[in-house]
Amino acid sequence: MTDAVAAPESAARLQSYYFLRAGVAALWVVAAVTIGVADPVVGGVLLVLYPAWDAFANARDARASGGFRASPSQALNTVVSAAIAVAVAAALWIDMHLVLAIFGGWAILAGVLQLVTGVRRWRAYGAQWAMILSGAQSALAGGFFIQQSTAPATPSVTTVAPYAAFGAFYFLVSAIALWVKGRRRR
């Protein structure tokens, strides 16, 4: 199959993937600010699920995009996100400040890897500016999380919720940008 034939099919798959990522992130935010804030155990589970979902989603997307060798940034993001989910689960038993510091380190690394993936995809699909911006903003947010982790106030799942909300927004914008680009091609 030629790239000219495969590109619209792959762009449609990527668009669906971005819509899925936006929806899951939005649901996570709703759960975090409702039941997660009311029940610290549920909040903790949500904090573990967020990077675990990211690992799963990156693995799924990489496999659908030619495999891990074709997308080393997503392969690394899969491994890092899975490791962070485990680290967050362990840190929950120690201190929420440590959880936020781990989230911060993950947001920096995952943001850089998302930025790299967005730049790589720009050549094939275009319409990746929101993913690139999202990756850069994630890296900045990670630094903010690390800074907040040293503050006296005890962080909670709601500390991370705005980060996830921006992620949902950027995935939605990316899906819409691909949809608009696809409509213009017709």
GUKE-755199 format. One line per field, with one value per atom (N, C-alpha, C): residue number from 1; residue in three letters; atom name; x, y, z negated. Coordinates in nm, 3 decimals. Atoms other than C-alpha are relative to their C-alpha. Example, Ala and Ser with C-alpha at 12.3 -4.5 7.8 and 13.67 -1.06 7.14 Angstrom:
% GUKE-755199
pos = 1;1;1;2;2;2 $
code = ala;ala;ala;ser;ser;ser $
site = N;CA;C;N;CA;C $
x = 0.089;1.230;0.090;-0.082;1.367;-0.077 $
y = -0.119;-0.450;0.120;-0.119;-0.106;0.109 $
z = 0.000;-0.780;0.000;0.006;-0.714;-0.073 $
% end
This chain:
% GUKE-755199
pos = 1;1;1;2;2;2;3;3;3;4;4;4;5;5;5;6;6;6;7;7;7;8;8;8;9;9;9;10;10;10;11;11;11;12;12;12;13;13;13;14;14;14;15;15;15;16;16;16;17;17;17;18;18;18;19;19;19;20;20;20;21;21;21;22;22;22;23;23;23;24;24;24;25;25;25;26;26;26;27;27;27;28;28;28;29;29;29;30;30;30;31;31;31;32;32;32;33;33;33;34;34;34;35;35;35;36;36;36;37;37;37;38;38;38;39;39;39;40;40;40;41;41;41;42;42;42;43;43;43;44;44;44;45;45;45;46;46;46;47;47;47;48;48;48;49;49;49;50;50;50;51;51;51;52;52;52;53;53;53;54;54;54;55;55;55;56;56;56;57;57;57;58;58;58;59;59;59;60;60;60;61;61;61;62;62;62;63;63;63;64;64;64;65;65;65;66;66;66;67;67;67;68;68;68;69;69;69;70;70;70;71;71;71;72;72;72;73;73;73;74;74;74;75;75;75;76;76;76;77;77;77;78;78;78;79;79;79;80;80;80;81;81;81;82;82;82;83;83;83;84;84;84;85;85;85;86;86;86;87;87;87;88;88;88;89;89;89;90;90;90;91;91;91;92;92;92;93;93;93;94;94;94;95;95;95;96;96;96;97;97;97;98;98;98;99;99;99;100;100;100;101;101;101;102;102;102;103;103;103;104;104;104;105;105;105;106;106;106;107;107;107;108;108;108;109;109;109;110;110;110;111;111;111;112;112;112;113;113;113;114;114;114;115;115;115;116;116;116;117;117;117;118;118;118;119;119;119;120;120;120;121;121;121;122;122;122;123;123;123;124;124;124;125;125;125;126;126;126;127;127;127;128;128;128;129;129;129;130;130;130;131;131;131;132;132;132;133;133;133;134;134;134;135;135;135;136;136;136;137;137;137;138;138;138;139;139;139;140;140;140;141;141;141;142;142;142;143;143;143;144;144;144;145;145;145;146;146;146;147;147;147;148;148;148;149;149;149;150;150;150;151;151;151;152;152;152;153;153;153;154;154;154;155;155;155;156;156;156;157;157;157;158;158;158;159;159;159;160;160;160;161;161;161;162;162;162;163;163;163;164;164;164;165;165;165;166;166;166;167;167;167;168;168;168;169;169;169;170;170;170;171;171;171;172;172;172;173;173;173;174;174;174;175;175;175;176;176;176;177;177;177;178;178;178;179;179;179;180;180;180;181;181;181;182;182;182;183;183;183;184;184;184;185;185;185;186;186;186 $
code = met;met;met;thr;thr;thr;asp;asp;asp;ala;ala;ala;val;val;val;ala;ala;ala;ala;ala;ala;pro;pro;pro;glu;glu;glu;ser;ser;ser;ala;ala;ala;ala;ala;ala;arg;arg;arg;leu;leu;leu;gln;gln;gln;ser;ser;ser;tyr;tyr;tyr;tyr;tyr;tyr;phe;phe;phe;leu;leu;leu;arg;arg;arg;ala;ala;ala;gly;gly;gly;val;val;val;ala;ala;ala;ala;ala;ala;leu;leu;leu;trp;trp;trp;val;val;val;val;val;val;ala;ala;ala;ala;ala;ala;val;val;val;thr;thr;thr;ile;ile;ile;gly;gly;gly;val;val;val;ala;ala;ala;asp;asp;asp;pro;pro;pro;val;val;val;val;val;val;gly;gly;gly;gly;gly;gly;val;val;val;leu;leu;leu;leu;leu;leu;val;val;val;leu;leu;leu;tyr;tyr;tyr;pro;pro;pro;ala;ala;ala;trp;trp;trp;asp;asp;asp;ala;ala;ala;phe;phe;phe;ala;ala;ala;asn;asn;asn;ala;ala;ala;arg;arg;arg;asp;asp;asp;ala;ala;ala;arg;arg;arg;ala;ala;ala;ser;ser;ser;gly;gly;gly;gly;gly;gly;phe;phe;phe;arg;arg;arg;ala;ala;ala;ser;ser;ser;pro;pro;pro;ser;ser;ser;gln;gln;gln;ala;ala;ala;leu;leu;leu;asn;asn;asn;thr;thr;thr;val;val;val;val;val;val;ser;ser;ser;ala;ala;ala;ala;ala;ala;ile;ile;ile;ala;ala;ala;val;val;val;ala;ala;ala;val;val;val;ala;ala;ala;ala;ala;ala;ala;ala;ala;leu;leu;leu;trp;trp;trp;ile;ile;ile;asp;asp;asp;met;met;met;his;his;his;leu;leu;leu;val;val;val;leu;leu;leu;ala;ala;ala;ile;ile;ile;phe;phe;phe;gly;gly;gly;gly;gly;gly;trp;trp;trp;ala;ala;ala;ile;ile;ile;leu;leu;leu;ala;ala;ala;gly;gly;gly;val;val;val;leu;leu;leu;gln;gln;gln;leu;leu;leu;val;val;val;thr;thr;thr;gly;gly;gly;val;val;val;arg;arg;arg;arg;arg;arg;trp;trp;trp;arg;arg;arg;ala;ala;ala;tyr;tyr;tyr;gly;gly;gly;ala;ala;ala;gln;gln;gln;trp;trp;trp;ala;ala;ala;met;met;met;ile;ile;ile;leu;leu;leu;ser;ser;ser;gly;gly;gly;ala;ala;ala;gln;gln;gln;ser;ser;ser;ala;ala;ala;leu;leu;leu;ala;ala;ala;gly;gly;gly;gly;gly;gly;phe;phe;phe;phe;phe;phe;ile;ile;ile;gln;gln;gln;gln;gln;gln;ser;ser;ser;thr;thr;thr;ala;ala;ala;pro;pro;pro;ala;ala;ala;thr;thr;thr;pro;pro;pro;ser;ser;ser;val;val;val;thr;thr;thr;thr;thr;thr;val;val;val;ala;ala;ala;pro;pro;pro;tyr;tyr;tyr;ala;ala;ala;ala;ala;ala;phe;phe;phe;gly;gly;gly;ala;ala;ala;phe;phe;phe;tyr;tyr;tyr;phe;phe;phe;leu;leu;leu;val;val;val;ser;ser;ser;ala;ala;ala;ile;ile;ile;ala;ala;ala;leu;leu;leu;trp;trp;trp;val;val;val;lys;lys;lys;gly;gly;gly;arg;arg;arg;arg;arg;arg;arg;arg;arg;arg;arg;arg $
site = N;CA;C;N;CA;C;N;CA;C;N;CA;C;N;CA;C;N;CA;C;N;CA;C;N;CA;C;N;CA;C;N;CA;C;N;CA;C;N;CA;C;N;CA;C;N;CA;C;N;CA;C;N;CA;C;N;CA;C;N;CA;C;N;CA;C;N;CA;C;N;CA;C;N;CA;C;N;CA;C;N;CA;C;N;CA;C;N;CA;C;N;CA;C;N;CA;C;N;CA;C;N;CA;C;N;CA;C;N;CA;C;N;CA;C;N;CA;C;N;CA;C;N;CA;C;N;CA;C;N;CA;C;N;CA;C;N;CA;C;N;CA;C;N;CA;C;N;CA;C;N;CA;C;N;CA;C;N;CA;C;N;CA;C;N;CA;C;N;CA;C;N;CA;C;N;CA;C;N;CA;C;N;CA;C;N;CA;C;N;CA;C;N;CA;C;N;CA;C;N;CA;C;N;CA;C;N;CA;C;N;CA;C;N;CA;C;N;CA;C;N;CA;C;N;CA;C;N;CA;C;N;CA;C;N;CA;C;N;CA;C;N;CA;C;N;CA;C;N;CA;C;N;CA;C;N;CA;C;N;CA;C;N;CA;C;N;CA;C;N;CA;C;N;CA;C;N;CA;C;N;CA;C;N;CA;C;N;CA;C;N;CA;C;N;CA;C;N;CA;C;N;CA;C;N;CA;C;N;CA;C;N;CA;C;N;CA;C;N;CA;C;N;CA;C;N;CA;C;N;CA;C;N;CA;C;N;CA;C;N;CA;C;N;CA;C;N;CA;C;N;CA;C;N;CA;C;N;CA;C;N;CA;C;N;CA;C;N;CA;C;N;CA;C;N;CA;C;N;CA;C;N;CA;C;N;CA;C;N;CA;C;N;CA;C;N;CA;C;N;CA;C;N;CA;C;N;CA;C;N;CA;C;N;CA;C;N;CA;C;N;CA;C;N;CA;C;N;CA;C;N;CA;C;N;CA;C;N;CA;C;N;CA;C;N;CA;C;N;CA;C;N;CA;C;N;CA;C;N;CA;C;N;CA;C;N;CA;C;N;CA;C;N;CA;C;N;CA;C;N;CA;C;N;CA;C;N;CA;C;N;CA;C;N;CA;C;N;CA;C;N;CA;C;N;CA;C;N;CA;C;N;CA;C;N;CA;C;N;CA;C;N;CA;C;N;CA;C;N;CA;C;N;CA;C;N;CA;C;N;CA;C;N;CA;C;N;CA;C;N;CA;C;N;CA;C;N;CA;C;N;CA;C;N;CA;C;N;CA;C;N;CA;C;N;CA;C;N;CA;C;N;CA;C;N;CA;C;N;CA;C;N;CA;C;N;CA;C;N;CA;C;N;CA;C;N;CA;C;N;CA;C;N;CA;C;N;CA;C;N;CA;C;N;CA;C;N;CA;C;N;CA;C;N;CA;C;N;CA;C;N;CA;C;N;CA;C;N;CA;C $
x = 0.085;0.000;0.090;-0.083;0.143;-0.035;0.025;0.175;-0.122;0.114;-0.081;-0.133;0.122;-0.338;-0.010;0.002;-0.240;-0.022;0.005;-0.224;-0.140;0.133;-0.601;-0.051;0.042;-0.667;0.072;-0.077;-0.387;-0.040;0.045;-0.500;-0.134;0.130;-0.852;0.020;-0.030;-0.711;0.059;-0.061;-0.500;-0.104;0.108;-0.801;-0.086;0.080;-1.004;0.076;-0.085;-0.714;0.001;-0.001;-0.697;-0.135;0.132;-1.074;-0.011;0.003;-1.039;0.082;-0.086;-0.751;-0.067;0.070;-0.952;-0.113;0.113;-1.256;0.042;-0.046;-1.066;0.057;-0.056;-0.875;-0.112;0.112;-1.200;-0.074;0.065;-1.362;0.085;-0.091;-1.054;-0.012;0.012;-1.082;-0.131;0.130;-1.452;0.006;-0.011;-1.378;0.090;-0.093;-1.087;-0.065;0.057;-1.284;-0.132;0.123;-1.590;0.032;-0.022;-1.523;0.144;-0.141;-1.143;0.034;-0.026;-1.143;-0.075;0.080;-1.410;0.055;-0.053;-1.236;0.148;-0.143;-0.856;0.048;-0.038;-0.836;-0.030;0.035;-1.019;0.094;-0.096;-0.798;0.134;-0.126;-0.493;-0.005;0.017;-0.625;0.003;0.000;-0.689;0.141;-0.137;-0.332;0.087;-0.071;-0.202;-0.051;0.060;-0.444;0.041;-0.032;-0.344;0.126;-0.116;0.012;-0.014;0.022;-0.099;-0.079;0.076;-0.356;0.091;-0.091;-0.088;0.092;-0.085;0.136;-0.077;0.083;-0.145;-0.031;0.037;-0.252;0.119;-0.119;0.102;0.039;-0.031;0.160;-0.096;0.102;-0.165;0.023;-0.023;-0.091;0.128;-0.126;0.267;-0.019;0.024;0.155;-0.080;0.084;-0.105;0.074;-0.077;0.157;0.130;-0.120;0.413;0.088;-0.075;0.535;0.095;-0.088;0.778;0.128;-0.121;1.076;-0.027;0.036;0.892;-0.025;0.028;0.812;0.073;-0.075;1.092;-0.043;0.045;0.956;-0.122;0.116;0.629;0.038;-0.047;0.811;0.056;-0.057;1.008;-0.109;0.109;0.694;-0.083;0.073;0.519;0.070;-0.078;0.797;0.004;-0.008;0.836;-0.134;0.132;0.461;-0.039;0.029;0.424;0.082;-0.084;0.717;-0.050;0.051;0.570;-0.128;0.121;0.236;0.038;-0.047;0.421;0.062;-0.064;0.627;-0.105;0.106;0.313;-0.072;0.066;0.147;0.084;-0.087;0.448;0.008;-0.014;0.480;-0.126;0.125;0.115;0.007;-0.016;0.217;0.097;-0.104;0.493;-0.046;0.031;0.387;-0.054;0.059;0.170;0.095;-0.099;0.454;0.091;-0.082;0.662;-0.077;0.084;0.372;0.003;0.001;0.358;0.136;-0.134;0.736;0.019;-0.009;0.716;-0.083;0.084;0.428;0.071;-0.073;0.640;0.110;-0.105;0.933;-0.058;0.066;0.698;-0.056;0.058;0.522;0.109;-0.111;0.859;0.041;-0.047;0.976;-0.107;0.109;0.638;-0.029;0.021;0.599;0.103;-0.106;0.933;-0.022;0.024;0.850;-0.122;0.117;0.507;0.037;-0.045;0.672;0.077;-0.077;0.914;-0.094;0.097;0.624;-0.079;0.074;0.431;0.081;-0.087;0.726;0.015;-0.014;0.776;-0.127;0.128;0.407;-0.035;0.031;0.398;0.027;-0.037;0.571;-0.105;0.094;0.317;-0.143;0.141;-0.007;-0.027;0.027;0.040;-0.089;0.098;-0.201;0.045;-0.052;0.025;0.044;-0.044;0.081;-0.052;0.056;-0.149;0.073;-0.075;0.040;0.139;-0.131;0.370;-0.012;0.024;0.234;-0.032;0.035;0.088;0.123;-0.123;0.423;0.085;-0.078;0.598;-0.065;0.070;0.332;0.008;-0.013;0.351;0.135;-0.133;0.723;0.005;0.005;0.663;-0.082;0.083;0.384;0.075;-0.079;0.619;0.093;-0.084;0.859;-0.080;0.089;0.569;-0.040;0.034;0.466;0.117;-0.117;0.819;0.015;-0.006;0.820;-0.109;0.111;0.477;0.023;-0.021;0.596;0.080;-0.077;0.820;-0.078;0.083;0.538;-0.063;0.058;0.381;-0.139;0.136;0.028;0.007;0.002;-0.056;-0.072;0.065;-0.124;-0.102;0.099;-0.413;-0.023;0.032;-0.562;-0.044;0.045;-0.711;0.118;-0.119;-0.358;0.038;-0.035;-0.310;-0.114;0.118;-0.662;0.012;-0.012;-0.589;0.097;-0.095;-0.292;-0.071;0.076;-0.519;-0.104;0.100;-0.783;0.065;-0.070;-0.530;0.036;-0.027;-0.429;-0.122;0.126;-0.792;-0.026;0.021;-0.819;0.091;-0.094;-0.506;-0.029;0.035;-0.608;-0.126;0.121;-0.951;0.034;-0.041;-0.796;0.074;-0.074;-0.562;-0.094;0.098;-0.851;-0.079;0.076;-1.048;0.087;-0.091;-0.745;0.019;-0.011;-0.701;-0.129;0.130;-1.073;-0.013;0.008;-1.060;0.093;-0.095;-0.751;-0.055;0.059;-0.926;-0.116;0.112;-1.235;0.050;-0.056;-1.019;0.054;-0.055;-0.865;-0.108;0.109;-1.204;-0.039 $
y = -0.117;0.000;0.124;-0.121;0.340;0.094;-0.099;0.626;0.085;-0.084;0.823;-0.068;0.073;0.549;-0.020;0.028;0.475;0.125;-0.122;0.837;0.035;-0.034;0.912;-0.101;0.103;0.580;0.017;-0.020;0.643;0.129;-0.127;1.003;-0.019;0.026;0.879;-0.079;0.077;0.628;0.091;-0.092;0.899;0.096;-0.089;1.129;-0.072;0.078;0.856;-0.019;0.016;0.795;0.128;-0.127;1.164;0.027;-0.016;1.175;-0.091;0.092;0.869;0.054;-0.055;1.027;0.119;-0.117;1.349;-0.045;0.047;1.159;-0.064;0.066;0.943;0.102;-0.103;1.243;0.084;-0.078;1.439;-0.078;0.084;1.148;-0.010;0.006;1.122;0.127;-0.128;1.491;0.004;0.000;1.456;-0.092;0.093;1.153;0.058;-0.058;1.335;0.108;-0.114;1.645;-0.033;0.040;1.453;-0.107;0.108;1.115;-0.008;0.006;1.141;0.093;-0.096;1.448;-0.039;0.040;1.302;-0.124;0.126;0.967;-0.011;0.005;0.967;-0.131;0.128;0.598;0.003;-0.014;0.663;0.099;-0.097;0.969;-0.065;0.072;0.748;-0.094;0.090;0.492;0.080;-0.084;0.770;0.049;-0.045;0.896;-0.111;0.113;0.549;-0.026;0.029;0.504;0.098;-0.099;0.826;-0.036;0.042;0.723;-0.142;0.135;0.360;0.007;-0.019;0.471;0.058;-0.059;0.681;-0.107;0.110;0.374;-0.087;0.084;0.164;0.070;-0.075;0.436;0.019;-0.014;0.499;-0.132;0.131;0.127;-0.034;0.028;0.090;0.084;-0.089;0.391;-0.037;0.038;0.284;-0.126;0.122;-0.064;0.027;-0.033;0.085;0.090;-0.092;0.326;-0.060;0.064;0.072;-0.069;0.070;-0.065;0.090;-0.076;0.043;0.045;-0.042;0.053;0.122;-0.114;0.299;0.125;-0.114;0.520;-0.018;0.019;0.504;0.094;-0.091;0.809;-0.057;0.061;0.627;-0.128;0.118;0.308;0.040;-0.047;0.499;0.056;-0.055;0.682;-0.111;0.114;0.347;-0.055;0.056;0.215;0.096;-0.100;0.538;0.014;-0.018;0.580;-0.120;0.120;0.220;0.001;-0.007;0.265;0.108;-0.108;0.591;-0.044;0.051;0.421;-0.083;0.082;0.172;0.090;-0.091;0.450;0.082;-0.076;0.654;-0.090;0.092;0.348;-0.018;0.015;0.301;0.129;-0.129;0.673;0.038;-0.029;0.691;-0.047;0.052;0.488;0.084;-0.078;0.737;0.144;-0.142;1.096;0.057;-0.062;1.295;0.099;-0.090;1.544;-0.078;0.086;1.259;-0.040;0.033;1.157;0.116;-0.116;1.510;0.021;-0.011;1.519;-0.104;0.106;1.188;0.040;-0.047;1.325;0.110;-0.109;1.631;-0.051;0.058;1.428;-0.070;0.068;1.220;0.099;-0.100;1.526;0.063;-0.055;1.667;-0.098;0.099;1.346;-0.035;0.034;1.252;0.116;-0.116;1.606;0.010;-0.003;1.597;-0.112;0.112;1.255;0.025;-0.035;1.378;0.104;-0.102;1.680;-0.066;0.071;1.449;-0.077;0.074;1.230;0.094;-0.099;1.536;0.053;-0.048;1.667;-0.108;0.111;1.324;-0.017;0.018;1.300;0.118;-0.120;1.653;-0.026;0.029;1.530;-0.085;0.093;1.256;0.052;-0.036;1.413;0.150;-0.141;1.783;0.012;-0.023;1.934;-0.053;0.050;1.838;0.112;-0.113;2.186;-0.010;0.009;2.119;-0.107;0.103;1.799;0.050;-0.057;1.983;0.100;-0.096;2.265;-0.071;0.077;2.012;-0.061;0.058;1.839;0.104;-0.106;2.166;0.046;-0.044;2.271;-0.108;0.108;1.929;0.008;-0.012;1.975;0.117;-0.116;2.319;-0.032;0.037;2.183;-0.093;0.090;1.911;0.076;-0.082;2.173;0.067;-0.061;2.345;-0.102;0.105;2.014;-0.025;0.023;1.961;0.113;-0.114;2.310;-0.010;0.013;2.254;-0.112;0.114;1.927;0.038;-0.045;2.124;0.098;-0.094;2.353;-0.071;0.063;2.295;-0.059;0.051;2.241;-0.143;0.140;1.875;-0.012;0.016;1.796;-0.114;0.105;1.579;-0.027;0.031;1.436;0.126;-0.123;1.779;0.089;-0.075;1.921;-0.036;0.050;1.711;0.021;-0.009;1.761;0.108;-0.098;2.087;-0.045;0.056;1.917;-0.097;0.097;1.635;0.070;-0.075;1.886;0.065;-0.057;2.065;-0.110;0.112;1.725;-0.036;0.029;1.653;0.104;-0.110;1.993;-0.014;0.009;1.945;-0.121;0.116;1.596;0.029;-0.037;1.730;0.095;-0.094;2.020;-0.074;0.076;1.777;-0.084;0.080;1.550;0.088;-0.092;1.844;0.054;-0.049;1.978;-0.105;0.106;1.641;-0.015;0.008;1.631;0.113;-0.115;1.980;-0.020;0.024;1.890;-0.106;0.105;1.575;0.053;-0.060;1.775;0.089;-0.089;2.021;-0.080;0.085;1.734;-0.050;0.057;1.622;0.090 $
z = 0.000;0.000;0.000;-0.008;0.088;-0.113;0.105;-0.157;0.033;-0.039;0.043;-0.034;0.034;-0.015;-0.151;0.143;-0.374;-0.084;0.081;-0.492;-0.049;0.053;-0.509;-0.103;0.094;-0.682;-0.134;0.122;-0.933;-0.069;0.059;-0.985;-0.071;0.064;-1.062;-0.129;0.121;-1.312;-0.107;0.095;-1.474;-0.056;0.045;-1.491;-0.104;0.097;-1.666;-0.130;0.119;-1.903;-0.082;0.071;-1.992;-0.068;0.063;-2.056;-0.122;0.113;-2.281;-0.116;0.106;-2.473;-0.067;0.056;-2.517;-0.092;0.079;-2.643;-0.130;0.122;-2.890;-0.098;0.089;-3.027;-0.063;0.054;-3.065;-0.108;0.101;-3.250;-0.126;0.114;-3.472;-0.084;0.071;-3.561;-0.079;0.069;-3.646;-0.122;0.113;-3.864;-0.109;0.098;-4.032;-0.085;0.074;-4.126;-0.069;0.068;-4.240;-0.104;0.097;-4.398;-0.048;0.040;-4.403;-0.114;0.107;-4.622;-0.127;0.115;-4.851;-0.069;0.055;-4.901;0.037;-0.030;-4.931;0.062;-0.061;-4.840;0.150;-0.142;-4.512;0.067;-0.053;-4.461;0.028;-0.020;-4.503;0.119;-0.115;-4.258;0.130;-0.119;-4.007;0.034;-0.024;-4.052;0.060;-0.060;-3.966;0.142;-0.131;-3.677;0.110;-0.103;-3.501;0.079;-0.080;-3.407;0.056;-0.054;-3.366;0.131;-0.124;-3.106;0.108;-0.096;-2.938;0.059;-0.049;-2.913;0.098;-0.087;-2.766;0.132;-0.120;-2.522;0.092;-0.084;-2.401;0.066;-0.057;-2.352;0.113;-0.102;-2.160;0.125;-0.114;-1.941;0.074;-0.065;-1.874;0.084;-0.076;-1.769;0.127;-0.116;-1.535;0.100;-0.084;-1.395;0.050;-0.054;-1.282;-0.103;0.104;-1.613;-0.077;0.088;-1.880;0.070;-0.073;-1.644;0.087;-0.083;-1.422;-0.084;0.089;-1.723;-0.133;0.125;-1.980;-0.112;0.106;-2.164;-0.071;0.064;-2.226;-0.075;0.071;-2.320;-0.136;0.126;-2.583;-0.091;0.080;-2.696;-0.064;0.055;-2.743;-0.123;0.110;-2.965;-0.118;0.106;-3.160;-0.071;0.062;-3.218;-0.085;0.079;-3.337;-0.130;0.119;-3.576;-0.096;0.085;-3.704;-0.071;0.065;-3.774;-0.123;0.112;-3.995;-0.108;0.096;-4.157;-0.076;0.067;-4.231;-0.101;0.093;-4.387;-0.127;0.117;-4.614;-0.080;0.068;-4.694;-0.077;0.072;-4.801;-0.146;0.135;-5.107;-0.082;0.068;-5.188;-0.025;0.016;-5.120;0.130;-0.119;-4.880;0.067;-0.060;-4.830;0.095;-0.085;-4.690;0.125;-0.116;-4.465;0.100;-0.090;-4.324;0.066;-0.059;-4.272;0.110;-0.102;-4.082;0.121;-0.110;-3.875;0.078;-0.066;-3.802;0.092;-0.085;-3.676;0.121;-0.111;-3.466;0.101;-0.091;-3.322;0.087;-0.078;-3.213;0.109;-0.097;-3.047;0.102;-0.092;-2.899;0.095;-0.085;-2.768;0.111;-0.102;-2.590;0.102;-0.091;-2.443;0.089;-0.079;-2.330;0.106;-0.094;-2.169;0.116;-0.103;-1.982;0.091;-0.081;-1.867;0.089;-0.079;-1.751;0.117;-0.109;-1.550;0.106;-0.096;-1.392;0.082;-0.071;-1.302;0.090;-0.079;-1.162;0.148;-0.140;-0.846;0.069;-0.061;-0.786;0.000;0.016;-0.907;-0.003;0.025;-0.970;-0.123;0.107;-1.224;-0.136;0.127;-1.516;-0.094;0.081;-1.657;-0.143;0.136;-1.954;-0.081;0.072;-2.043;-0.038;0.030;-2.023;-0.115;0.107;-2.238;-0.131;0.118;-2.479;-0.065;0.054;-2.516;-0.071;0.062;-2.588;-0.131;0.121;-2.838;-0.109;0.097;-3.006;-0.071;0.060;-3.060;-0.098;0.091;-3.213;-0.125;0.114;-3.434;-0.093;0.083;-3.553;-0.094;0.086;-3.681;-0.111;0.099;-3.857;-0.107;0.098;-4.019;-0.095;0.086;-4.146;-0.100;0.091;-4.289;-0.107;0.095;-4.450;-0.101;0.089;-4.600;-0.125;0.117;-4.837;-0.086;0.076;-4.955;-0.119;0.119;-5.296;0.022;-0.023;-5.158;0.054;-0.043;-5.111;0.134;-0.131;-4.745;-0.003;-0.013;-4.635;0.149;-0.139;-4.318;0.074;-0.066;-4.248;0.040;-0.040;-4.225;0.144;-0.133;-3.910;0.100;-0.088;-3.770;0.109;-0.109;-3.581;0.110;-0.096;-3.414;0.094;-0.080;-3.297;0.087;-0.078;-3.185;0.122;-0.116;-2.964;0.099;-0.089;-2.825;0.083;-0.071;-2.737;0.107;-0.095;-2.571;0.121;-0.112;-2.360;0.089;-0.083;-2.248;0.082;-0.073;-2.152;0.115;-0.106;-1.958;0.111;-0.102;-1.781;0.085;-0.076;-1.683;0.096;-0.086;-1.550;0.113;-0.104;-1.362;0.110;-0.101;-1.189;0.079;-0.067;-1.111;0.102;-0.091;-0.958;0.120;-0.108;-0.758;0.097;-0.082;-0.632;0.086;-0.074;-0.528;0.114;-0.104;-0.333;0.117;-0.108;-0.136;0.095;-0.081;-0.008;0.109 $
% end
